[in-house]
C-alpha cells in the first residue's frame, strides 16, 4: 500500500535536524485523511518541522512516518471530543501508560492542544502531562525552549519548570477537592505556592493568520489549500465557543498576508478554502473578492466557511457561482426574534429572506441554514416561528433548494451560557420540526440528540470523568455506553443529569475555574443577565450542586 505521505506537496521547507534535536512524535488521533485536513495540525507540524532543534515524526491511526525509538515529546492535537479513544489506543501502541501518574522518566512527556483541550481539558487532564492553552503561534516556541532548558532533569523538575510558562497547564500540579465523592467541586488549588493559581489562555494578536503548509489529494477535502481569513467572530452569540473562546476578533492583512498566501497556494492547486467563523466580516472582504475575480483565477474552485447572513450580496453569490460553488451556508439559529435577542443574534427574518433572494440572484442553487433547538427559555411557539420563517423563504424564493440543519443547544465553557443545562425537551422538538418541515418540502438535517448529550457531558465535565472515559472506550461511543459506565461508577462521581441537564449555580466552582479565558467570569455573568432580561419565564433559582 502506498504511503499517503508520498502524495504531499509541501509549501514550506523542512529543516535538517541538528545532532542534538529533541526526538518528537506529533500525532493526530484519527485517520490521515482527517488529520491532514486540520489546518491547526498542519501549521503546528510545519512549525516543529522547520526547527533544527526538533526532530518531528507524524503519527495517525492509519499511517505514520518512521518514529524515534525513544521520543522525548509526544504531542496530540485534539479537534473532536470522541477522538480521545484514539489517543488512549495510540499511547498503548507506543507502550506509554495512558495515565500521566503512571509515567516515569523513561517515558516521553505527553502534551496536547487544540480547541477541545483549550475549552475544557478536565475530562482528559489525567491522560496528559502538559496541556497548551490557546494559540500555537504564542505557545509552541515557548514550550520547546522551556523544555530544552530542563531537558535532562527528572520528570518532576521538568513539569514544575514548564508550569511557570504562561499558557502551559500541568494538570498533576493542581488538586481538586469535591464536596463528596459524587458531589460538585469544592475547590481547585495548586499543590504549593510556587505553582500559578490560574493559567491564562494565550492569544496571538498578529495580522498574519494560518494557511496550509501541505496540499494533498489524500485529504478529506481533496487538494484543498486552506487560508484563515479571520479568527474569532465579532457577533458574540452567547452560546458560541468559536467566538468567546477565541476573542478578540482578528483579521488577516489582505495585502501583506492573504494575497501572498493565496498566490502561493495556487501554485500547487486550483482549490481554495477560506476559513473563519465569520469570513465575510473581514473589513476588506470586497477587495479579496475583486482579487479572486481576476480572469487568471477563473479556474479556481472556491469554498467558504459559514457566512454572516446580512453579508450575502449578489456579488458574493456571483463570485461563488463563477468559482464552482453551488451553495452557501448561513447560521440563523431561530426564526423567533425573541430567541435571537436572548442569544445576541443580531438578525431579522427580513435579512434572512434578502440573503436567500441575493443567493438565487447570484446563481446559487442551494441555501443551507443552521438552527438550534433547546435555546434557554425556548417555548413551542418559538419553533412555530422558525417553521413560518422557512416557509416564507420557500414562498419568496421559489426554485432555491433549502436545507435546514439543526443542532441541540450544548453549554460550552467560557461562554455566558456555560451555566445552563441541555433542555430535556430538545429531542421531542427536533422530531416536531422534522415532521413539520417534511410536509413543507424542506430538507431537514438534525444533529443527533444523543451526540449532543455526550458533547455536553465532555464540555462540562471534571477530572472524575477520566475513569468513565476509560470504561466507555471499551463499551463503544453510544449514549447507552455512557449510561452503562455511569451505572458502574455510581457513588464515585455525580450522575449524567448533573453534568448535562442541571442549571448550575453562579457561585459554583466550575471545572475550568482555574483556567482564564479571554473574558473574566464577571463579564460573562453580565452578558448572561442581559440574556435573562428577555426571558418570558423568570429562571427558576439556578439549581446547582448535589
KOLRODO-697681 format. One record per residue (C-alpha): x, y, z; residue in three letters. Coordinates in steps of 0.25 Angstrom, whole numbers, padded with zeros to 4 digits, always signed. Each point is the difference from the previous one (the first is absolute). Last residue first. Layout:
N
XYZALA ...
This chain:
546
-0103+0071+0178UNK +0004+0013-0006UNK -0008+0011-0006UNK -0014+0004-0002UNK -0001+0013-0007UNK -0012+0007+0007UNK -0011-0002-0010UNK +0003+0009-0011UNK -0011+0010-0002UNK -0009-0004-0011UNK -0001+0009-0012UNK +0016+0002-0001UNK +0005+0012-0006UNK +0007+0006+0012UNK +0006-0014+0001UNK +0009+0003-0012UNK +0005+0013+0006UNK +0003-0008+0013UNK +0008-0010-0007UNK +0009+0011-0007UNK +0002+0006+0014UNK +0004-0014+0005UNK +0010-0002-0011UNK +0006+0013+0004UNK +0001-0004+0015UNK +0006-0013-0005UNK +0012+0007-0006UNK +0001+0000-0015UNK +0011-0006-0009UNK +0001-0013+0007UNK +0006-0002+0014UNK +0002-0014+0004UNK -0001-0002+0015UNK -0016+0000-0001UNK +0001-0011-0010UNK -0008-0011+0008UNK -0009+0011+0004UNK -0001+0004+0015UNK -0015+0004+0002UNK -0003+0014+0004UNK -0009+0001-0013UNK -0008-0012+0003UNK +0000-0011-0011UNK -0012-0003-0008UNK -0001-0015+0000UNK -0002-0008-0013UNK +0014-0005-0004UNK +0010-0001+0011UNK -0010-0002+0012UNK -0009-0008-0009UNK +0011-0010-0003UNK +0002-0004+0015UNK +0010+0006+0009UNK +0013-0008+0002UNK +0005-0012+0009UNK -0014-0004+0005UNK -0004-0007-0013UNK +0012-0003-0008UNK -0006-0013-0007UNK -0013+0008-0002UNK +0007+0012-0006UNK +0007-0010-0009UNK -0013-0006-0005UNK -0005+0014-0003UNK +0012+0003-0008UNK -0001-0013-0008UNK -0015+0003-0002UNK +0004+0014-0006UNK +0008-0008-0011UNK +0015+0001-0001UNK +0003-0015+0003UNK +0001-0008+0013UNK +0015-0001+0000UNK +0002+0015-0001UNK -0011+0002+0009UNK +0008-0005+0012UNK +0012+0008-0003UNK -0009+0012-0002UNK -0007-0002+0014UNK +0013-0001+0007UNK +0004+0013-0007UNK -0013+0006+0004UNK +0005+0003+0014UNK +0008+0011-0005UNK -0012+0010-0003UNK -0010+0000-0011UNK -0007+0012-0006UNK +0004-0001-0015UNK +0001-0016+0002UNK -0014-0002+0005UNK -0006+0011-0009UNK +0007-0007-0012UNK -0006-0014+0004UNK -0014+0006+0001UNK +0001+0007-0013UNK +0005-0014-0006UNK -0013-0005+0005UNK -0008+0011-0006UNK +0006-0004-0014UNK +0001+0012-0009UNK -0013+0003-0008UNK +0001+0001-0015UNK -0014+0005-0005UNK -0002+0002-0015UNK -0012+0009-0002UNK -0012-0006-0008UNK -0010+0007+0009UNK -0005-0013+0005UNK +0014-0004+0004UNK +0001+0013+0007UNK -0011-0003+0010UNK +0004-0014+0004UNK +0015+0003+0001UNK -0003+0012+0009UNK -0008-0009+0009UNK +0011-0010+0001UNK +0010+0010+0003UNK -0009+0006+0011UNK -0002-0014+0006UNK +0015-0001+0001UNK +0001+0014+0007UNK -0010-0003+0011UNK +0011-0003+0010UNK +0006+0014-0002UNK +0016-0002+0001UNK +0005+0007+0012UNK +0003+0015+0002UNK +0012+0006+0008UNK +0009+0000-0012UNK -0010+0009-0007UNK +0009+0013+0001UNK +0011-0007-0007UNK +0014-0005+0006UNK -0004-0015+0001UNK -0011-0004-0010UNK -0015-0004+0002UNK -0006-0008-0011UNK -0012+0005-0007UNK -0006-0011-0009UNK +0004+0000-0015UNK -0008+0003-0013UNK +0004+0000-0014UNK -0011+0006-0009UNK +0002-0002-0015UNK -0007+0009-0010UNK +0001-0002-0015UNK -0003+0013-0007UNK -0010-0002-0011UNK -0010+0009+0007UNK +0006+0012+0007UNK -0012+0007+0007UNK -0008-0013+0003UNK +0012-0008+0005UNK +0005+0011+0008UNK -0014+0002+0007UNK -0001-0014+0003UNK +0014+0000+0007UNK -0005+0012+0008UNK -0013-0007+0004UNK +0008-0013+0004UNK +0009+0009+0009UNK -0012+0008+0006UNK -0007-0014+0003UNK +0013-0003+0008UNK -0001+0013+0008UNK -0015-0004+0003UNK +0005-0013+0007UNK +0008+0008+0010UNK +0015+0003+0001UNK +0004+0006+0014UNK +0015-0005-0003UNK +0002-0005-0014UNK -0005-0014-0001UNK -0001-0001-0015UNK +0011+0006-0010UNK +0001+0005-0014UNK +0009-0001-0012UNK -0005+0004-0014UNK +0005-0006-0013UNK -0003+0008-0012UNK +0001-0008-0013UNK -0001+0004-0015UNK +0010+0012+0000UNK -0001+0009-0013UNK +0002+0014+0006UNK -0015+0003+0000UNK -0002-0013+0008UNK +0009+0004+0011UNK -0005+0014+0000UNK -0014-0004+0002UNK +0004-0010+0011UNK +0008+0011+0007UNK -0012+0009-0001UNK -0008-0011+0007UNK +0010+0000+0011UNK +0000+0015+0001UNK -0015+0001+0001UNK +0000-0011+0011UNK +0009+0009+0008UNK +0014-0001+0006UNK +0008+0004+0011UNK +0002-0014+0007UNK +0002+0004+0014UNK -0005-0013+0006UNK -0012+0006+0007UNK -0002+0009-0011UNK -0001-0011-0010UNK -0009-0007+0009UNK -0010+0012+0000UNK +0001+0002-0015UNK -0004-0015-0002UNK +0004-0006-0014UNK +0012-0007+0007UNK +0015-0003+0000UNK +0002+0008-0013UNK +0013-0006-0004UNK +0003+0002-0015UNK +0006-0010-0010UNK +0001+0003-0015UNK -0002-0010-0012UNK +0004-0002-0014UNK +0015+0003+0001UNK +0008-0002-0014UNK +0008+0013+0000UNK -0010+0008-0008UNK -0011-0004+0009UNK +0008+0005+0012UNK +0003+0013-0006UNK -0015+0002-0004UNK -0005-0003+0014UNK +0010+0010+0006UNK -0004+0011-0010UNK -0015-0003+0002UNK +0003+0003+0015UNK +0000-0010+0012UNK +0006+0009+0010UNK -0013+0001+0008UNK +0000-0015+0003UNK +0014-0001+0006UNK +0008-0010-0007UNK +0003-0015+0003UNK +0013-0004-0006UNK +0003+0002-0015UNK +0004-0009-0011UNK +0006+0006-0013UNK +0004-0009-0013UNK +0011+0008-0008UNK -0002-0001-0015UNK -0003+0015-0002UNK +0012+0004+0008UNK +0008+0007-0011UNK -0013+0008-0004UNK +0000+0008+0014UNK -0012-0004+0008UNK +0009-0005+0012UNK +0006+0014+0001UNK -0014+0007+0000UNK -0005-0009+0011UNK +0012+0003+0009UNK -0003+0015-0002UNK -0014-0003+0004UNK +0004-0007+0012UNK +0008+0012+0005UNK -0006+0002+0014UNK -0001-0016+0002UNK -0014-0002+0003UNK -0001-0010-0011UNK +0008-0010+0007UNK -0008-0002+0012UNK +0004-0012+0008UNK +0013-0001-0009UNK +0005-0007-0012UNK +0001+0003-0015UNK +0002-0013-0008UNK +0007+0000-0013UNK +0001-0011-0011UNK +0009+0003-0012UNK +0012-0007+0006UNK +0015+0001+0001UNK +0004+0014-0005UNK -0014+0005+0005UNK +0005-0002+0015UNK +0011+0011-0002UNK -0009+0010-0007UNK -0010-0002+0011UNK +0010+0002+0011UNK +0005+0013-0007UNK -0014+0005-0001UNK -0004-0003+0014UNK +0012+0005+0008UNK +0006+0013-0003UNK -0010+0005-0010UNK -0013-0005+0007UNK +0005+0001+0014UNK -0006-0012+0008UNK -0012+0004+0009UNK -0001-0002+0015UNK -0012+0000+0009UNK +0004+0000+0015UNK -0003-0010+0004UNK +0002-0015-0002UNK -0008-0007+0011UNK -0012+0010-0002UNK -0002-0001-0015UNK +0002-0015-0003UNK -0006-0004+0013UNK -0013+0006-0003UNK -0012+0000+0009UNK -0001+0015+0002UNK +0001+0004-0014UNK +0013+0008+0000UNK -0002+0008-0014UNK +0014+0004-0001UNK +0005-0014-0004UNK +0013-0008+0003UNK +0012+0000-0010UNK -0002+0005-0014UNK +0005-0003-0014UNK +0006-0014+0004UNK +0005-0006-0013UNK -0002-0014-0005UNK +0006-0006-0013UNK -0008-0012-0004UNK +0005-0012-0008UNK -0011-0009+0005UNK -0008+0004+0012UNK +0001-0013+0008UNK +0015+0001-0003UNK +0007-0010-0009UNK +0000+0009-0012UNK +0010+0008+0007UNK +0004+0015+0004UNK +0010+0003+0011UNK +0003+0012+0008UNK -0014+0006-0001UNK -0002+0014+0005UNK -0001+0006+0014UNK -0001+0014+0004UNK +0009+0012-0003UNK -0006+0012+0008UNK +0006-0003+0013UNK -0008-0001+0013UNK +0003-0014+0005UNK -0007-0003+0013UNK +0005-0008+0011UNK -0010-0006+0010UNK +0003+0004+0014UNK +0004-0011+0011UNK -0005+0004+0014UNK +0006-0004+0013UNK +0014+0001-0005UNK +0009-0011+0006UNK +0010+0004+0010UNK -0010+0002+0011UNK -0003-0015+0001UNK -0008-0011-0006UNK -0008+0010-0008UNK -0015+0001+0005UNK -0014-0004-0006UNK -0011+0001+0010UNK -0014-0006+0004UNK -0003-0007-0013UNK -0014-0006+0000UNK -0004-0013+0007UNK +0001-0015-0003UNK +0013-0003+0008UNK -0004+0011+0009UNK +0001+0016+0001UNK +0012-0002-0010UNK +0014+0004+0001UNK +0009+0001-0013UNK +0015+0002+0002UNK +0008+0006-0011UNK +0015-0003-0003UNK -0005-0013-0008UNK -0007+0008-0010UNK +0012+0007-0006UNK -0005+0012-0007UNK +0009+0009-0009UNK -0007+0013-0004UNK +0011+0008+0006UNK +0013-0008+0003UNK +0001-0003+0015UNK -0006-0014-0001UNK +0011-0004-0009UNK +0010+0001+0011UNK -0008-0008+0010UNK -0003-0011-0011UNK +0015-0001-0003UNK +0004-0001+0014UNK -0010-0011+0002UNK +0005-0007-0012UNK +0015+0000+0004UNK +0009+0010-0007UNK +0007-0003-0013UNK -0009+0009-0009UNK -0001+0011+0010UNK +0003+0012-0009UNK -0005-0008-0012UNK -0014-0001+0006UNK -0001+0015+0002UNK +0005+0003-0015UNK -0010-0010-0005UNK -0011+0005+0008UNK +0003+0015-0003UNK +0001-0003-0015UNK -0014-0008+0000UNK -0008+0010+0008UNK -0002+0013-0007UNK -0002-0005-0014UNK -0007-0012+0006UNK -0012+0008+0005UNK -0006-0003+0013UNK +0002-0010+0011UNK +0012-0010-0001UNK -0003-0012+0008UNK +0012-0008+0007UNK +0001-0013+0006UNK -0013-0005-0006UNK -0009-0012+0002UNK -0005+0005+0014UNK -0005+0013-0007UNK -0010-0006-0010UNK -0013+0003+0008UNK +0007+0013+0004UNK +0005+0006-0013UNK -0012+0010-0001UNK +0001+0010-0011UNK +0015-0001-0004UNK -0001-0015+0000UNK -0011-0001-0010UNK +0006+0012-0008UNK +0014-0006-0003UNK +0011-0004+0010UNK +0007-0012+0006UNK +0013-0004+0007UNK +0005-0014+0004UNK +0014+0001+0005UNK +0007-0012-0005UNK +0002-0013+0009UNK +0013-0004+0007UNK -0001+0011+0011UNK -0013-0008+0005UNK -0014+0000-0004UNK -0011-0006+0009UNK -0005+0014+0004UNK -0002+0005-0014UNK -0011-0011-0003UNK +0001-0007-0013UNK +0013-0007+0003UNK +0009+0001-0012UNK +0002-0013-0008UNK -0001+0007-0014UNK -0012-0008-0004UNK -0005+0003+0014UNK +0001+0015-0002UNK -0006-0002-0014UNK -0012-0007+0006UNK -0002+0011+0011UNK +0001+0011-0010UNK -0010-0008-0009UNK -0011+0000+0010UNK +0003+0015+0003UNK -0005+0002-0015UNK -0014+0001+0006UNK +0002+0015+0004UNK +0004+0004-0014UNK +0011+0010-0003UNK +0011-0006+0009UNK +0014+0002-0005UNK +0009-0010+0007UNK +0015+0001+0004UNK +0011-0010+0004UNK +0013+0006+0005UNK +0013-0007+0004UNK -0002-0011-0011UNK +0009-0012+0002UNK +0000-0009-0012UNK -0004+0012-0009UNK -0011-0003-0009UNK +0001-0002-0015UNK -0012+0007-0006UNK -0014-0005+0004UNK -0013-0004-0006UNK -0014-0006+0004UNK -0002+0006+0014UNK +0009+0012-0003UNK +0014+0003+0004UNK +0010+0010-0006UNK +0015+0001+0003UNK +0007+0012+0006UNK +0015+0002+0002UNK +0001+0013+0008UNK +0011+0010+0002UNK +0002+0003-0015UNK -0014+0006+0000UNK -0008+0000-0013UNK -0007-0013+0003UNK -0006+0005+0013UNK -0007+0012-0007UNK -0004-0010-0011UNK -0007-0009+0010UNK -0006+0011+0007UNK -0006+0006-0013UNK -0005-0013-0006UNK -0007-0004+0014UNK -0007+0014+0000UNK -0004-0001-0014UNK -0007-0014+0002UNK -0001-0007-0013UNK +0013-0008+0002UNK -0007-0006+0013UNK -0013-0004-0008UNK +0007-0007-0012UNK +0011-0006+0010UNK -0010-0007+0009UNK -0003+0005+0014UNK +0008+0003+0012UNK +0009+0011-0006UNK +0014-0003+0005UNK +0013+0008+0001UNK +0012-0009+0004UNK +0012+0007+0005UNK +0015-0003+0001UNK +0007+0013+0005UNK +0011+0004-0009UNK +0014-0002+0005UNK +0006-0004-0013UNK -0007+0011-0007UNK -0013-0002-0008UNK +0000+0003-0015UNK -0011+0011-0002UNK -0013-0003-0007UNK -0002+0010-0012UNK -0014+0005-0001UNK -0012-0001-0009UNK +0001-0015-0001UNK -0007-0009-0011UNK -0004-0013+0007UNK -0003-0012-0009UNK +0012-0009+0006UNK -0005+0003+0015UNK -0013-0009-0003UNK +0010-0012+0000UNK -0004-0009-0012UNK -0005-0014+0004UNK 
